[in-house]
């Protein structure tokens, strides 16, 4: 597909890398010549120096003939104007990153009135992700499918619980209708079989409904405590959206924010939230605020290094649950085996959303990529497909369906019914099927076939 991307920042660079690796033709419009040259040297793309809101720049980038125009510059208004111009020029689909909370309530109007195909908001998606992790307090990460009917949660296998040294062939008998989709062990990620034996320290990705996952936690010795208090360090956009979501969950909330004006605005907007003006990186200050007493500590400053240090200090002080926002995931490679729990990466959430959209457009058999998530440090994809009429996957039972290696069907949603599949189940037209695989670039349901 021909894709024009406006803006070579953090989100733009991730999109360029992911979309170019999937065989798309990418043109980048970037105002900073040095940044443009650096990105072009690292990726198989072309580009030009220019303002994406300029008619001439878009003409030079051949926007009129592109399949998708994606505006991810730092300015919301530039992204909106650029997308409107691109649509008028003839771009088939336009995507704009819009981050300002003032615009968040008007997404539908801007989509319908301005003709923008998709509006994306990294901070809003990050807040949703954090809220899911707060709901599943024992999980390290949570991805939801089929409107929340099915979840994939990440759990650490701890010493001396029922998971350690267990064989997956006995998993259903021991733990009910839950399925281990992927195992991360010593930086190696694989799709397990019934012969796989779990080891202490493994991080496993388990799918099931909330009731069955709760039983799994209980049997493994996890006391799934409801989070009743949260300390949020950093009062930026993510915190703004998060406070809206957590305020209705009966959670005691405190925010620490260094900027006086931001702290004042938050305290006025959220009168039930305790807002403290102070330096969230000051360890003595955090001790004074009794960081160890909170059920969860959420680090949301604009500096990755600060968030990592705050989270490590919170763990050291005995915080039960730590959630960390990190944009530069390469930093995490320097901090292996230090006990960090839930990592939230806004740019990755948005990249996944756009990849899902692009693959939906590329699908040529009528099936539809309805959801796409990267799990296990981006080494595994979990994809929700809708099965079309007269597909090659319809007739055989799953045990007779010749599928690719390192791939499994985790769940089938048929109408209002969720099916935990066995080898004797089979697929029907209009089923929603959740596939977990280490293979990349699956664009339709028939791509699962060997």
N, C-alpha and C positions, 0 to 999 in steps of 0.2 A: 504494500500500500504506500501511496505517497503522503507523507506527513510533514507538516511545517510546524516547528516548535518555536515559540517566541519566548525568549528568556533562558539564559544558561546558568541559572542559580542552582541551589541544592536539588530542588524538585526536577528542574529541567534536565540537569545532568543525569539523574537517575533514569528518567524517561528515555533520554537519548541512548544510554547504554542498553537498557532493556529492550527497547523497540528496534534498535539497529541489529541487535543479536537475533531477533526474530525475523530478520530478512526484509524489513521495511526500508524504504528510501526516505531518509531524513534530511530536511533542510532546517538549519538553525538561524534565526534572526536574533542578534545580540548587539547591544550598543557598545560594549567594551571589547575592543579589538584584541587585547591580550587574552581575555577570557575565551573569546571565540577561537583564537588560534590554538589555545591549550586543549579545548574540548575536541576540536577537529583532529588534532594530532593523536588523540587517544581513542577516537572512534571512527568508524567507516561512514562518515557523513560529509555533507557540504554545508556551507553557511555564508552569511553576508553580514557586514556591519550595518546596523540601521535601527531605526525606531519602529517597532512593530505596529504602532498606531498610525504610521505614515502610509498613505495609499501607495506611494512610489516604492517603498520598501517591500510591501506585499506583492506588488506587481513583479518586482525583480525576483522575488522568491517563488514565483509561479503559484501563488495561493489560489488563483482562479481554477487551476486544474488539480488541486490536492484533494485527497479523500478526507483528511482530518486536519484541522488547524487547532493547535493547543497553545493557549496563552498562559504562561506561568511566570510573568515578570513580577517584581516585588510590589507593583502598584495595582490595586484592584481596578481602578478606573481605566488604566491603560489596557488591562486584560479585557474588560468589558467592551471598550471602544474597538480594540483590535479584532475581537470576535465578531462584532457587528459588521466591520469593514470586510472581514474575510467572508462572511456569509453573503454580503452584497456582491462581492467579486465572483462568487461561485463555489466556494468550499462546500463540500457535501455535508460535513459535520464540523461543529465548532465546540471547543471545550475551554472554559475560563476558570482560572483559580480566583476565588473571591473569599477573602479572609475576614473582612471587617464584620464584627457582630451586628452592626446596623443594617447590613445587607442580608444577613442570614435569614431573616423572616420573610424576605421577598424573592426567594429563589424561584418559586413557581412563576411569579409575574415576569421575572427577567427571562426565564426560559421561553415562556409563551409569547410575551410581548416583543422581545428583542431577537427571537429566533436562535438563541444559543442552545445547542443540543444538551450540554451537560455543564453544571456548575459544581466545582469541587472546592472543598474547604479543609485543608490539612488539619487545622487546629480543632475543628468540629469533629472530624473523624477520630482524632487522637483522644478527645474527651469521651466519645462513645466507647472506644477501646478500653480506656481506663475504667469506665463505669462497668463494663462487662467483667473486668478482672476483680473489681470490688464486690460484685454480686457473687462470683465464684472465688471465695477468699482463699481456698487451698490451691487454686490453679495458678500457674505462672503466666499463662496466656490463654485467651479464649477466642475462638472464631465461631460465628453463628451462621447456620444455613436454614433455608426454608422458613424464613420469618421467625427464627428462634426455636423451631421444633427440634433441631439437631445441633449439637455443639461439638467442637473439637477442642479439648482442653489439654494443656501441657502440665504434666506432673513429674516431680522428681522422685525416683525410687530411692527411699531412704533405708538405712541399715535397720535390720530387725523388724521389718514389717512384712506382710504377706506377699507383697509384690516381689521382694528381693529373692532371687534364685528360682522363681516360679517359671513354668513353661507355658507358652501362650496357648498350646493345645488344650490346657486345662482351664483357660481363662474364663470361658463362658460358664463352666460348671461352678467355678469358685466365686465369680463376681457378677454373673447375670449378663444382660444384653448390652455389654459394652465391648468395644473392639479397639485393640491397639493398632493404629494406622501406621505409625512410624516410630523408630527408636533412634535417639541421638546418643552416641557413645564415643567419648574421646575424640570429638571433632569429626566423627564419621556417622553419617545418617543413612539408614536403610529401611526398606519396607520389610517387616518381619513375616515369618511363617509360623506354623504351629510348633515347629521344632525349636524356635528361638527361646532361649532362657534369659530372663532379665537379670541384670546385675546391679548392685548398689552403685548409685551415682548416675545411672541411666536417666535420661529425660525422655519420657514417653508421651506420645500424642494419642489421646484416647477419645473415641467418639461415642456418643450415647445421648439420651435425653436427661434432663436435669435430675429426675427421680433416680434413675439408675446410676448416674455419676455420684450422687449423694451417698448411695449404698456403697459404692466403691471406696469413697473417702473413709466411710465409717469402718469398713472391713480392714482397711489398711492402717487403721490407728490414727488417722487424721481427725482431729476434732474441728469440724467445719464451723468455726465461730462466725457469727454475723458481725460484720464490721460496724461498729457504733461510733467510732471517732476517727477523724482524718486530719492530719496536719499537712497542708499544702504549702510548699516553699516556691514562691514565684506567682505573681498575680497577673500574668499576661493573658493573651487570648485563650489559650487552652484552659486556664483556670476559670475564666469567665464562663465558657461553655460548660465546664465541669461542675461549677457551683449550681448552675441551672438544673443539671441532671441529678446531682447528689442531694439537693435541698429537699426533694420529695421522698427521700429514703430513710428519714429519721436518723440521720447521722450528725453527730456534733462536729462542726467544721471550724477550723482555724486556718487563716492564711497569713503567711509572713511575706511582706513585700518591702523592698528597699526604697522604692521611689515614692516620695511623699504624695504626689498628685494621684498616682495610680492607687495607692493604699486608701486615700480619702474617697476616691470614686467608688472603689469596691465596697467600702463600709457604708456608703450612702445607698448603693444599689442593692446590697444584701444585708439588711439590718439584723438578720438572725445569725449572721456569720461573724465570728470574732476575727477582726483584721488587725494585725500588729505591724507597725512600721519598724523594720529592722533588717539586719544583714543575715540572711539565711545560711551564709557560709561560715559565720562566726560560731565556733563550737561551744564556747561559753554561753553565748546567747541562746543556742538551741537547748543546752542543759537547763538554763533558767526557765525555758518554755516547757520543760518536762517532756522532751521528745520521746522518751522511752514509754510513756503512758498511753500513747496513741496506738490504735489498732493498725493504722496504716500511715506511712509517710510517703508523700508524693512529691517528687522533685521536678519542678517545671520552670526553672529559670531559663534564660535565653542562652546560657553557656553550658555546653555539654560537660566540660571538666568540672564545673561547679555541681551539676546534678549528680555526677558519679561520686564525687567526694561527699556530698550530703547524704547520699544513699548508703555509702560505706560506713559513714559515721553513725547513721541511724541503726544499721545492723549491729554495729559494735555496742551501741547503747541498749540493744535488746528489743528494737521495734519488731513487731510480729510480721508485718507485711510491708515491703518496700517496692514502690513503683517509680521508674526512672525514665524521663524523656531524654532520648539521645538522637541527634541528627546524624552525626558522623559515626557510623557503626564500626569503622575501622579501629576506633578507640577501644572497643570491647575486646579486641584480640590481645590487647596489652593487659587485660584484667581477667584472664581465665582463672577459674577455681577460687574466686574471691567471694562467692556466695551471692552475687547480685541476682535478684529474682525477676520481676517483670520489667521488660524493656519495651518502651513505646517509641516508635519511629514514625513521625507524621508523614515524611516524604515517601516512606515505603508503603504506607496505607493508601496514599493517593496513586502511587505508581501501580499498585495492584488493581485499583478501581479502573484506571485507564486501560491497563492491559486486558482486563475483562471486556471492556467496551470494544477494543480493537479486535479481539478474537471473535467477538460476537459478529462483527461486520465481516470478518474473513470467512466465517463458517458458510459452507456452500451446500450443506445437505438438509438445511431446515432445522437442525438442532441449535440450541442456544446456550451460550455460556452465561448462566444467570448469576454466578458468584465465583470469585477466584481469590484464593488466599495463598500466600507463601508462608510456610512454616518451617521450623527447624533451621533457622538462620538462612532462609531462602533456598534451601536445598531440596525442599519438597513442595509440590503444589497440591492444594485441595481445590477441586473444581466441581461446581454444580452444573450439570447439563440437563436440558429437557430433551426427552427422546422423541424424535419426529415419527410420523407415519412411514411405514414401509422401510424401516432402517434394517441394516444387516444384523443388528444386535438383538432383534426382537424374538426370533424363534427358539434358539437353544436355551437350555437351562444354564445358569452361571457356571456350573461345573463342566459343561460341554463347550462353553464359549472360549475360544482360543484367544486369550488376551496377552498383551506384552508382559515381559518380566518387570519386576519392581513396580507393580501396579495392583491396586485392589479396589473393589467396589465396597464402600463403607456403609452406605445407606441408600434406601429407595423410599421416596415419598410418593405415594399414590393417592391423590385427592387429599383427604384429611388423615389418611393412614400412613404411619411411618413403619417401614419394614426393615428389621435387622436381618440382612440377607443370609441365606444358607446356599449351598451348592444346588439345591433343588428349585430355588426361586428363578424367575425369568422376568425379563423386562417387557413392559407394555407401552404402547404409544401414549405420549404425554406424561409419562413418569418423570419425576425429577430424580436424578441419579448423582450421588456424591462420589467422586473418584479421587483417590489419593495416590500420588505417583512421584517418583524421582525423575520421570521423563518430563521434558519441557516442550512447550509449543503445541499442546493438545488444543485443537481448535473446534472439534466436534466430537460427538460421542463415538463415532466409528474409528476415531484415532486410537481407541483403546485396544483395537484388534491387532493381533500379531501379523 
